[in-house]
């Protein structure tokens, strides 16, 4: 596009220079022309200019048809209710865009792309439906340059922002900026300013996907949407679609594998990719027990899309999680049954546990369920493997549950029927088992009593 403009400019400059030179030559000769002679001169000059134009046309490369293609949706399972809710929320008010948020791997990108592929969006926007993964861009300027190149084949320049806005203004369009947390985390003010500029474009309908629960505050969002975990039936269907073997659905090992995936679509997809072409799941189950999240990858590029550990490490490396929040995440990962929020200060000796917990919730790495702090299972396995804590930091944790186990032994001996303690023991049984195991490894004198309790 810019090459053709340059050629056109050359053509005009050469033509005018040639015309000016011919006119000046005739003036120096002192020729006086009649009206008919002037017309003849103009005809001759016009022909020469046309000859120059034909010569320049040969210099131009043939024009290539270029257009943007929306990526294919692929497998989309178990989200019918969510897509209906998201469509209604998104298309209700153009000036209140849709924000899709949540933890790594929960399906934010897939849901946003599904909205662009939805029949209502296809009919409303036609070919002007655009998606840009922003995880490779650190600043707002890089995002704008990426939009220009990916959607409109505009090279980066000092005027790229205006060129992109002009291209977006050419008609009604749907825009999905995915993984926007990357530029927003490092270039907050400029990233939010760009969102505002986009919303100032009439007939632009915006969707933004972010990891975590923190959203750009300058935008008046519609009701925010977090994709849910897949049900066991949907997880089984997704696994078998990817593995290519319907017989896997009845394999007795699949249930346990999917339980460990905790309904996280990205984890299920990457696990199923390891089972592709396999007849039985025995080998896969053994590898999962020994490798855990190292198994959840495909290919060699180790991107956030192809390696769940890369995705998790990006989330954990958030500068806001430095220090106490990251340490608290590592401690919580040891508890298979999670932790009652009321017990937080009993087991975490770090400074300001409430502030640390707040940051983990904002990053969507910890969530609340029935009054308990929990971590999605694949993330928990990754943290256990790669972000261990010292024995001294763990001591308050396992001692707390050892004391609970000992109280169970006391109830049995005294037959006092403490209903509340029994209820707690039922809930905390997996944590108590873990604590007894650690106490035995540490040679703690109370380990045997806790085990008997």
RAVEN-V719412 format. One record per residue. N is the residue number from 1. RES is the residue in three letters. PHI is phi as a letter, one per 20 degrees, with the letter a starting at -180 (NA if undefined). OMEGA is omega in radians with two decimals (999 if undefined). NEAR is the number of other C-alpha atoms within 12 Angstrom. Layout:
# RAVEN-V719412
n=N res=RES phi=PHI omega=OMEGA near=NEAR
n=N res=RES phi=PHI omega=OMEGA near=NEAR
This chain:
# RAVEN-V719412
n=1 res=UNK phi=NA omega=3.13 near=18
n=2 res=UNK phi=f omega=3.10 near=15
n=3 res=UNK phi=f omega=3.14 near=16
n=4 res=UNK phi=f omega=3.11 near=19
n=5 res=UNK phi=f omega=3.13 near=12
n=6 res=UNK phi=f omega=3.10 near=15
n=7 res=UNK phi=f omega=3.14 near=21
n=8 res=UNK phi=f omega=3.12 near=21
n=9 res=UNK phi=f omega=3.10 near=16
n=10 res=UNK phi=f omega=3.14 near=21
n=11 res=UNK phi=g omega=-3.12 near=26
n=12 res=UNK phi=f omega=-3.09 near=19
n=13 res=UNK phi=f omega=3.14 near=18
n=14 res=UNK phi=f omega=-3.11 near=22
n=15 res=UNK phi=f omega=-3.14 near=26
n=16 res=UNK phi=f omega=3.11 near=21
n=17 res=UNK phi=f omega=3.13 near=18
n=18 res=UNK phi=f omega=-3.13 near=23
n=19 res=UNK phi=f omega=-3.13 near=25
n=20 res=UNK phi=f omega=-3.13 near=17
n=21 res=UNK phi=f omega=3.14 near=15
n=22 res=UNK phi=f omega=3.14 near=21
n=23 res=UNK phi=f omega=-3.12 near=20
n=24 res=UNK phi=f omega=3.09 near=14
n=25 res=UNK phi=f omega=-3.14 near=13
n=26 res=UNK phi=f omega=3.13 near=17
n=27 res=UNK phi=f omega=3.14 near=13
n=28 res=UNK phi=f omega=3.12 near=11
n=29 res=UNK phi=f omega=3.12 near=11
n=30 res=UNK phi=m omega=-3.11 near=10
n=31 res=UNK phi=f omega=3.08 near=14
n=32 res=UNK phi=d omega=-3.03 near=13
n=33 res=UNK phi=d omega=2.97 near=15
n=34 res=UNK phi=e omega=3.13 near=10
n=35 res=UNK phi=g omega=-3.14 near=10
n=36 res=UNK phi=f omega=3.13 near=11
n=37 res=UNK phi=f omega=3.10 near=13
n=38 res=UNK phi=f omega=3.12 near=16
n=39 res=UNK phi=f omega=3.13 near=13
n=40 res=UNK phi=f omega=3.13 near=14
n=41 res=UNK phi=f omega=3.14 near=21
n=42 res=UNK phi=f omega=3.11 near=19
n=43 res=UNK phi=f omega=-3.14 near=15
n=44 res=UNK phi=f omega=-3.14 near=17
n=45 res=UNK phi=f omega=3.11 near=24
n=46 res=UNK phi=f omega=3.13 near=19
n=47 res=UNK phi=f omega=3.13 near=17
n=48 res=UNK phi=f omega=3.11 near=21
n=49 res=UNK phi=f omega=3.10 near=25
n=50 res=UNK phi=f omega=3.11 near=21
n=51 res=UNK phi=f omega=3.11 near=18
n=52 res=UNK phi=f omega=3.14 near=25
n=53 res=UNK phi=f omega=3.13 near=25
n=54 res=UNK phi=f omega=3.12 near=16
n=55 res=UNK phi=f omega=-3.14 near=17
n=56 res=UNK phi=f omega=3.13 near=23
n=57 res=UNK phi=g omega=-3.14 near=18
n=58 res=UNK phi=f omega=3.14 near=14
n=59 res=UNK phi=f omega=-3.07 near=17
n=60 res=UNK phi=f omega=3.07 near=21
n=61 res=UNK phi=f omega=3.11 near=12
n=62 res=UNK phi=f omega=-3.12 near=11
n=63 res=UNK phi=f omega=3.14 near=11
n=64 res=UNK phi=d omega=3.09 near=10
n=65 res=UNK phi=f omega=-3.11 near=9
n=66 res=UNK phi=c omega=3.10 near=13
n=67 res=UNK phi=b omega=3.13 near=16
n=68 res=UNK phi=e omega=3.10 near=20
n=69 res=UNK phi=c omega=3.10 near=19
n=70 res=UNK phi=f omega=3.14 near=25
n=71 res=UNK phi=g omega=3.10 near=20
n=72 res=UNK phi=f omega=-3.10 near=16
n=73 res=UNK phi=f omega=-3.09 near=19
n=74 res=UNK phi=m omega=-3.12 near=17
n=75 res=UNK phi=f omega=3.11 near=23
n=76 res=UNK phi=b omega=-2.96 near=32
n=77 res=UNK phi=c omega=2.97 near=33
n=78 res=UNK phi=m omega=-3.07 near=26
n=79 res=UNK phi=c omega=-3.05 near=29
n=80 res=UNK phi=f omega=-3.14 near=19
n=81 res=UNK phi=f omega=-3.13 near=15
n=82 res=UNK phi=f omega=-3.13 near=29
n=83 res=UNK phi=f omega=3.11 near=34
n=84 res=UNK phi=f omega=3.11 near=20
n=85 res=UNK phi=f omega=-3.11 near=23
n=86 res=UNK phi=f omega=3.14 near=34
n=87 res=UNK phi=f omega=-3.12 near=34
n=88 res=UNK phi=f omega=-3.14 near=22
n=89 res=UNK phi=f omega=-3.05 near=27
n=90 res=UNK phi=f omega=-3.02 near=37
n=91 res=UNK phi=e omega=-3.13 near=31
n=92 res=UNK phi=f omega=-3.06 near=18
n=93 res=UNK phi=b omega=-3.08 near=21
n=94 res=UNK phi=f omega=-3.08 near=28
n=95 res=UNK phi=e omega=3.05 near=26
n=96 res=UNK phi=c omega=-3.04 near=26
n=97 res=UNK phi=f omega=-3.11 near=39
n=98 res=UNK phi=e omega=3.04 near=42
n=99 res=UNK phi=d omega=3.07 near=42
n=100 res=UNK phi=d omega=-3.03 near=46
n=101 res=UNK phi=c omega=3.07 near=38
n=102 res=UNK phi=q omega=-3.10 near=37
n=103 res=UNK phi=f omega=3.11 near=43
n=104 res=UNK phi=f omega=3.00 near=43
n=105 res=UNK phi=n omega=-3.03 near=47
n=106 res=UNK phi=e omega=3.07 near=40
n=107 res=UNK phi=o omega=-3.14 near=40
n=108 res=UNK phi=f omega=-3.11 near=43
n=109 res=UNK phi=f omega=-3.11 near=42
n=110 res=UNK phi=f omega=3.14 near=36
n=111 res=UNK phi=f omega=3.11 near=44
n=112 res=UNK phi=f omega=3.12 near=44
n=113 res=UNK phi=f omega=3.11 near=37
n=114 res=UNK phi=f omega=3.09 near=34
n=115 res=UNK phi=f omega=3.12 near=44
n=116 res=UNK phi=f omega=3.12 near=41
n=117 res=UNK phi=e omega=-3.11 near=33
n=118 res=UNK phi=g omega=-3.08 near=29
n=119 res=UNK phi=g omega=-3.13 near=15
n=120 res=UNK phi=f omega=3.13 near=21
n=121 res=UNK phi=f omega=3.13 near=30
n=122 res=UNK phi=f omega=-3.14 near=21
n=123 res=UNK phi=f omega=-3.07 near=16
n=124 res=UNK phi=f omega=-2.99 near=22
n=125 res=UNK phi=d omega=3.13 near=25
n=126 res=UNK phi=l omega=-3.11 near=21
n=127 res=UNK phi=f omega=-3.07 near=23
n=128 res=UNK phi=e omega=3.05 near=31
n=129 res=UNK phi=c omega=-2.97 near=37
n=130 res=UNK phi=c omega=3.05 near=40
n=131 res=UNK phi=c omega=3.06 near=40
n=132 res=UNK phi=c omega=2.97 near=37
n=133 res=UNK phi=f omega=-3.04 near=34
n=134 res=UNK phi=e omega=-3.05 near=34
n=135 res=UNK phi=f omega=3.11 near=32
n=136 res=UNK phi=e omega=-3.05 near=22
n=137 res=UNK phi=d omega=-3.08 near=27
n=138 res=UNK phi=e omega=-3.08 near=25
n=139 res=UNK phi=c omega=3.10 near=27
n=140 res=UNK phi=f omega=3.13 near=32
n=141 res=UNK phi=f omega=3.11 near=31
n=142 res=UNK phi=f omega=3.09 near=32
n=143 res=UNK phi=f omega=-3.13 near=38
n=144 res=UNK phi=f omega=3.10 near=39
n=145 res=UNK phi=f omega=3.10 near=32
n=146 res=UNK phi=f omega=3.08 near=31
n=147 res=UNK phi=f omega=-3.13 near=36
n=148 res=UNK phi=g omega=-3.09 near=29
n=149 res=UNK phi=f omega=-3.04 near=24
n=150 res=UNK phi=f omega=-3.04 near=25
n=151 res=UNK phi=e omega=-2.98 near=31
n=152 res=UNK phi=c omega=3.10 near=28
n=153 res=UNK phi=l omega=3.07 near=22
n=154 res=UNK phi=d omega=3.10 near=28
n=155 res=UNK phi=f omega=-3.13 near=23
n=156 res=UNK phi=f omega=-3.14 near=23
n=157 res=UNK phi=b omega=3.12 near=18
n=158 res=UNK phi=f omega=-3.09 near=13
n=159 res=UNK phi=d omega=-3.00 near=16
n=160 res=UNK phi=f omega=-3.11 near=24
n=161 res=UNK phi=f omega=3.11 near=27
n=162 res=UNK phi=f omega=3.12 near=23
n=163 res=UNK phi=f omega=3.12 near=24
n=164 res=UNK phi=f omega=3.13 near=32
n=165 res=UNK phi=f omega=3.11 near=30
n=166 res=UNK phi=f omega=-3.14 near=19
n=167 res=UNK phi=f omega=3.13 near=24
n=168 res=UNK phi=f omega=-3.11 near=32
n=169 res=UNK phi=f omega=-3.04 near=22
n=170 res=UNK phi=f omega=3.13 near=17
n=171 res=UNK phi=r omega=3.13 near=20
n=172 res=UNK phi=f omega=-3.07 near=25
n=173 res=UNK phi=b omega=3.06 near=34
n=174 res=UNK phi=d omega=-3.06 near=43
n=175 res=UNK phi=c omega=3.07 near=39
n=176 res=UNK phi=c omega=3.04 near=42
n=177 res=UNK phi=e omega=-3.06 near=42
n=178 res=UNK phi=e omega=3.14 near=35
n=179 res=UNK phi=l omega=-3.06 near=42
n=180 res=UNK phi=f omega=3.13 near=42
n=181 res=UNK phi=f omega=-3.10 near=42
n=182 res=UNK phi=f omega=3.09 near=32
n=183 res=UNK phi=f omega=-3.10 near=34
n=184 res=UNK phi=f omega=3.14 near=37
n=185 res=UNK phi=f omega=-3.02 near=32
n=186 res=UNK phi=e omega=-3.06 near=22
n=187 res=UNK phi=b omega=-2.91 near=22
n=188 res=UNK phi=g omega=-3.04 near=24
n=189 res=UNK phi=f omega=-3.11 near=19
n=190 res=UNK phi=f omega=3.12 near=23
n=191 res=UNK phi=f omega=3.11 near=34
n=192 res=UNK phi=f omega=3.09 near=29
n=193 res=UNK phi=f omega=3.13 near=23
n=194 res=UNK phi=f omega=3.07 near=33
n=195 res=UNK phi=f omega=3.13 near=38
n=196 res=UNK phi=f omega=3.13 near=25
n=197 res=UNK phi=f omega=3.12 near=26
n=198 res=UNK phi=f omega=-3.13 near=36
n=199 res=UNK phi=f omega=3.05 near=32
n=200 res=UNK phi=f omega=3.12 near=21
n=201 res=UNK phi=e omega=-3.13 near=27
n=202 res=UNK phi=f omega=3.10 near=21
n=203 res=UNK phi=m omega=3.00 near=23
n=204 res=UNK phi=d omega=-3.11 near=35
n=205 res=UNK phi=d omega=-2.92 near=42
n=206 res=UNK phi=d omega=2.95 near=47
n=207 res=UNK phi=c omega=3.11 near=50
n=208 res=UNK phi=c omega=3.08 near=47
n=209 res=UNK phi=d omega=3.13 near=45
n=210 res=UNK phi=c omega=3.00 near=43
n=211 res=UNK phi=e omega=-3.08 near=44
n=212 res=UNK phi=n omega=-3.14 near=42
n=213 res=UNK phi=d omega=-3.11 near=29
n=214 res=UNK phi=e omega=-3.09 near=27
n=215 res=UNK phi=d omega=3.03 near=34
n=216 res=UNK phi=g omega=-2.95 near=33
n=217 res=UNK phi=f omega=-3.08 near=17
n=218 res=UNK phi=f omega=-3.09 near=19
n=219 res=UNK phi=d omega=3.04 near=27
n=220 res=UNK phi=e omega=-3.04 near=21
n=221 res=UNK phi=f omega=2.90 near=28
n=222 res=UNK phi=f omega=3.10 near=27
n=223 res=UNK phi=g omega=-3.06 near=23
n=224 res=UNK phi=f omega=-3.04 near=30
n=225 res=UNK phi=c omega=3.03 near=36
n=226 res=UNK phi=d omega=3.10 near=32
n=227 res=UNK phi=f omega=-3.14 near=35
n=228 res=UNK phi=e omega=3.01 near=28
n=229 res=UNK phi=f omega=3.12 near=32
n=230 res=UNK phi=f omega=3.02 near=32
n=231 res=UNK phi=f omega=-3.14 near=22
n=232 res=UNK phi=f omega=3.13 near=26
n=233 res=UNK phi=f omega=3.13 near=20
n=234 res=UNK phi=f omega=3.10 near=27
n=235 res=UNK phi=f omega=3.12 near=37
n=236 res=UNK phi=f omega=3.14 near=39
n=237 res=UNK phi=f omega=3.13 near=32
n=238 res=UNK phi=f omega=-3.13 near=37
n=239 res=UNK phi=g omega=-3.06 near=43
n=240 res=UNK phi=f omega=3.08 near=34
n=241 res=UNK phi=f omega=-3.10 near=26
n=242 res=UNK phi=f omega=3.14 near=30
n=243 res=UNK phi=f omega=3.12 near=29
n=244 res=UNK phi=m omega=-3.11 near=21
n=245 res=UNK phi=c omega=3.14 near=24
n=246 res=UNK phi=g omega=-3.13 near=23
n=247 res=UNK phi=f omega=3.11 near=23
n=248 res=UNK phi=f omega=-3.11 near=31
n=249 res=UNK phi=f omega=-3.11 near=29
n=250 res=UNK phi=d omega=3.10 near=18
n=251 res=UNK phi=f omega=-3.07 near=23
n=252 res=UNK phi=f omega=-3.13 near=16
n=253 res=UNK phi=e omega=-3.05 near=23
n=254 res=UNK phi=f omega=-3.12 near=36
n=255 res=UNK phi=g omega=3.13 near=25
n=256 res=UNK phi=f omega=3.11 near=22
n=257 res=UNK phi=f omega=-3.12 near=37
n=258 res=UNK phi=f omega=3.05 near=41
n=259 res=UNK phi=g omega=3.12 near=23
n=260 res=UNK phi=f omega=3.07 near=32
n=261 res=UNK phi=e omega=2.99 near=41
n=262 res=UNK phi=l omega=3.09 near=31
n=263 res=UNK phi=m omega=-3.13 near=36
n=264 res=UNK phi=e omega=-3.03 near=39
n=265 res=UNK phi=g omega=-3.10 near=45
n=266 res=UNK phi=f omega=3.12 near=43
n=267 res=UNK phi=f omega=3.13 near=48
n=268 res=UNK phi=f omega=-3.13 near=45
n=269 res=UNK phi=f omega=-3.09 near=42
n=270 res=UNK phi=f omega=3.07 near=36
n=271 res=UNK phi=f omega=-3.13 near=41
n=272 res=UNK phi=f omega=3.11 near=39
n=273 res=UNK phi=f omega=3.10 near=28
n=274 res=UNK phi=f omega=-3.13 near=31
n=275 res=UNK phi=e omega=-3.07 near=35
n=276 res=UNK phi=g omega=3.12 near=24
n=277 res=UNK phi=n omega=-3.13 near=19
n=278 res=UNK phi=e omega=-3.11 near=21
n=279 res=UNK phi=e omega=-3.12 near=20
n=280 res=UNK phi=c omega=-3.07 near=23
n=281 res=UNK phi=d omega=-3.11 near=32
n=282 res=UNK phi=f omega=-3.13 near=19
n=283 res=UNK phi=f omega=3.14 near=19
n=284 res=UNK phi=f omega=3.13 near=32
n=285 res=UNK phi=f omega=3.12 near=26
n=286 res=UNK phi=f omega=3.13 near=17
n=287 res=UNK phi=f omega=3.13 near=19
n=288 res=UNK phi=f omega=3.14 near=30
n=289 res=UNK phi=f omega=-3.09 near=18
n=290 res=UNK phi=e omega=-3.05 near=14
n=291 res=UNK phi=d omega=-3.01 near=22
n=292 res=UNK phi=l omega=-2.94 near=31
n=293 res=UNK phi=f omega=3.02 near=36
n=294 res=UNK phi=f omega=-3.14 near=29
n=295 res=UNK phi=f omega=-3.00 near=34
n=296 res=UNK phi=e omega=3.10 near=41
n=297 res=UNK phi=b omega=3.04 near=30
n=298 res=UNK phi=b omega=-3.09 near=27
n=299 res=UNK phi=m omega=-3.07 near=15
n=300 res=UNK phi=c omega=-3.04 near=11
n=301 res=UNK phi=e omega=3.08 near=12
n=302 res=UNK phi=l omega=3.07 near=20
n=303 res=UNK phi=e omega=3.12 near=20
n=304 res=UNK phi=f omega=3.13 near=31
n=305 res=UNK phi=e omega=-3.01 near=32
n=306 res=UNK phi=d omega=-3.10 near=26
n=307 res=UNK phi=b omega=-3.06 near=30
n=308 res=UNK phi=f omega=3.11 near=38
n=309 res=UNK phi=f omega=3.06 near=37
n=310 res=UNK phi=f omega=3.12 near=28
n=311 res=UNK phi=f omega=-3.14 near=33
n=312 res=UNK phi=f omega=-3.10 near=39
n=313 res=UNK phi=f omega=3.06 near=25
n=314 res=UNK phi=g omega=-3.12 near=30
n=315 res=UNK phi=f omega=-3.10 near=40
n=316 res=UNK phi=f omega=-3.12 near=37
n=317 res=UNK phi=f omega=3.08 near=22
n=318 res=UNK phi=g omega=-3.11 near=27
n=319 res=UNK phi=g omega=-3.14 near=19
n=320 res=UNK phi=f omega=3.14 near=24
n=321 res=UNK phi=e omega=-3.14 near=28
n=322 res=UNK phi=f omega=3.05 near=17
n=323 res=UNK phi=n omega=-3.00 near=23
n=324 res=UNK phi=g omega=-3.13 near=27
n=325 res=UNK phi=f omega=-3.13 near=33
n=326 res=UNK phi=f omega=3.12 near=36
n=327 res=UNK phi=f omega=3.10 near=32
n=328 res=UNK phi=f omega=3.09 near=45
n=329 res=UNK phi=g omega=3.14 near=47
n=330 res=UNK phi=f omega=-3.13 near=36
n=331 res=UNK phi=f omega=-3.13 near=41
n=332 res=UNK phi=f omega=-3.11 near=46
n=333 res=UNK phi=f omega=-3.13 near=36
n=334 res=UNK phi=f omega=-3.02 near=39
n=335 res=UNK phi=e omega=-3.12 near=38
n=336 res=UNK phi=f omega=-3.13 near=28
n=337 res=UNK phi=d omega=-3.11 near=31
n=338 res=UNK phi=m omega=-3.07 near=35
n=339 res=UNK phi=c omega=3.02 near=41
n=340 res=UNK phi=f omega=-3.08 near=25
n=341 res=UNK phi=g omega=3.14 near=24
n=342 res=UNK phi=f omega=-3.11 near=15
n=343 res=UNK phi=e omega=-3.01 near=22
n=344 res=UNK phi=g omega=-3.08 near=29
n=345 res=UNK phi=f omega=3.11 near=22
n=346 res=UNK phi=f omega=-2.97 near=21
n=347 res=UNK phi=d omega=-3.10 near=27
n=348 res=UNK phi=d omega=-3.07 near=34
n=349 res=UNK phi=e omega=3.14 near=22
n=350 res=UNK phi=f omega=-3.13 near=25
n=351 res=UNK phi=f omega=3.06 near=16
n=352 res=UNK phi=l omega=3.13 near=18
n=353 res=UNK phi=f omega=3.14 near=28
n=354 res=UNK phi=f omega=3.11 near=21
n=355 res=UNK phi=f omega=3.11 near=21
n=356 res=UNK phi=f omega=3.13 near=32
n=357 res=UNK phi=f omega=3.13 near=37
n=358 res=UNK phi=g omega=3.14 near=28
n=359 res=UNK phi=f omega=3.11 near=32
n=360 res=UNK phi=f omega=3.09 near=39
n=361 res=UNK phi=f omega=3.14 near=30
n=362 res=UNK phi=f omega=3.09 near=29
n=363 res=UNK phi=e omega=-3.13 near=36
n=364 res=UNK phi=m omega=3.07 near=34
n=365 res=UNK phi=e omega=3.05 near=46
n=366 res=UNK phi=c omega=3.13 near=39
n=367 res=UNK phi=c omega=3.12 near=30
n=368 res=UNK phi=e omega=3.06 near=21
n=369 res=UNK phi=b omega=-3.14 near=15
n=370 res=UNK phi=l omega=3.08 near=13
n=371 res=UNK phi=m omega=-3.11 near=16
n=372 res=UNK phi=d omega=3.08 near=22
n=373 res=UNK phi=e omega=-3.09 near=31
n=374 res=UNK phi=c omega=3.05 near=33
n=375 res=UNK phi=c omega=3.08 near=39
n=376 res=UNK phi=g omega=-2.95 near=39
n=377 res=UNK phi=g omega=-3.13 near=36
n=378 res=UNK phi=f omega=3.09 near=43
n=379 res=UNK phi=f omega=3.13 near=44
n=380 res=UNK phi=g omega=3.13 near=34
n=381 res=UNK phi=f omega=3.14 near=36
n=382 res=UNK phi=f omega=-3.14 near=35
n=383 res=UNK phi=f omega=3.12 near=33
n=384 res=UNK phi=g omega=-3.07 near=25
n=385 res=UNK phi=e omega=-2.95 near=20
n=386 res=UNK phi=d omega=-3.08 near=23
n=387 res=UNK phi=c omega=-3.11 near=25
n=388 res=UNK phi=f omega=3.06 near=23
n=389 res=UNK phi=d omega=-3.12 near=24
n=390 res=UNK phi=f omega=3.12 near=13
n=391 res=UNK phi=f omega=3.13 near=16
n=392 res=UNK phi=f omega=3.12 near=17
n=393 res=UNK phi=f omega=3.14 near=22
n=394 res=UNK phi=e omega=-3.01 near=31
n=395 res=UNK phi=g omega=3.14 near=25
n=396 res=UNK phi=g omega=-3.11 near=25
n=397 res=UNK phi=f omega=-3.06 near=38
n=398 res=UNK phi=f omega=3.09 near=40
n=399 res=UNK phi=f omega=3.11 near=34
n=400 res=UNK phi=g omega=-3.11 near=29
n=401 res=UNK phi=e omega=3.01 near=42
n=402 res=UNK phi=f omega=3.10 near=38
n=403 res=UNK phi=f omega=3.11 near=30
n=404 res=UNK phi=f omega=3.11 near=34
n=405 res=UNK phi=f omega=3.13 near=38
n=406 res=UNK phi=f omega=3.09 near=29
n=407 res=UNK phi=f omega=3.09 near=31
n=408 res=UNK phi=f omega=3.10 near=33
n=409 res=UNK phi=f omega=-3.13 near=25
n=410 res=UNK phi=f omega=3.12 near=21
n=411 res=UNK phi=f omega=-3.11 near=20
n=412 res=UNK phi=f omega=-3.11 near=18
n=413 res=UNK phi=f omega=-3.05 near=14
n=414 res=UNK phi=e omega=-3.11 near=11
n=415 res=UNK phi=l omega=-3.09 near=13
n=416 res=UNK phi=f omega=3.06 near=15
n=417 res=UNK phi=m omega=3.09 near=16
n=418 res=UNK phi=f omega=-3.04 near=18
n=419 res=UNK phi=f omega=-3.09 near=15
n=420 res=UNK phi=f omega=3.13 near=15
n=421 res=UNK phi=f omega=3.10 near=24
n=422 res=UNK phi=f omega=3.11 near=24
n=423 res=UNK phi=f omega=3.13 near=15
n=424 res=UNK phi=f omega=3.13 near=23
n=425 res=UNK phi=f omega=3.11 near=28
n=426 res=UNK phi=f omega=-3.12 near=18
n=427 res=UNK phi=f omega=-2.99 near=25
n=428 res=UNK phi=e omega=-3.07 near=30
n=429 res=UNK phi=g omega=3.12 near=28
n=430 res=UNK phi=f omega=3.12 near=23
n=431 res=UNK phi=f omega=3.13 near=32
n=432 res=UNK phi=f omega=3.08 near=38
n=433 res=UNK phi=g omega=3.11 near=32
n=434 res=UNK phi=f omega=-3.09 near=30
n=435 res=UNK phi=f omega=3.13 near=37
n=436 res=UNK phi=f omega=3.12 near=35
n=437 res=UNK phi=f omega=3.12 near=24
n=438 res=UNK phi=f omega=-3.14 near=30
n=439 res=UNK phi=f omega=3.09 near=31
n=440 res=UNK phi=f omega=3.11 near=21
n=441 res=UNK phi=f omega=-3.13 near=16
n=442 res=UNK phi=e omega=-3.10 near=19
n=443 res=UNK phi=m omega=-3.12 near=12
n=444 res=UNK phi=f omega=-3.11 near=20
n=445 res=UNK phi=f omega=-3.12 near=16
n=446 res=UNK phi=e omega=-3.07 near=26
n=447 res=UNK phi=f omega=-3.11 near=28
n=448 res=UNK phi=f omega=3.14 near=23
n=449 res=UNK phi=f omega=3.12 near=21
n=450 res=UNK phi=f omega=-3.14 near=33
n=451 res=UNK phi=f omega=3.12 near=28
n=452 res=UNK phi=f omega=-3.13 near=19
n=453 res=UNK phi=f omega=999 near=26
